[in-house]
Amino acid sequence: MTYVIAEPCMGTKNASCATVCPVDCIYEGDDQYYINPDECIDCGACEPECPVTAIFADDSVPEQWAQDTQKNANFFSPAVQRTRASNNRAAT
């Protein structure tokens, strides 16, 4: 099990979840924060810190935000990482 940050985070981007994460597996994206499923230790420290109740165990994501589980995984996919790195180099 890992944790997923769902749609309620979009536009809010409160970093309190990232602050309490003991392994620093929460990363900031353009529209929201994301939890790296390969780094998350399933401690749950982030979940109660979210002011908009956007963090769920991956097997407990509400149906209306089920697509966010894949969106979260995609954020850390190698192809997306390469695109993001390329865009960052172009911006500098």
Secondary structure, DSSP 8 states (H G I E B T S, - for coil): --EEE-GGGTTT--THHHHH-TT--EEE-SSSEEE-TTT-----SSGGG-TT--EEETTS--GGGTHHHHHHHHHTSHHHHHHHHHHHHHH-
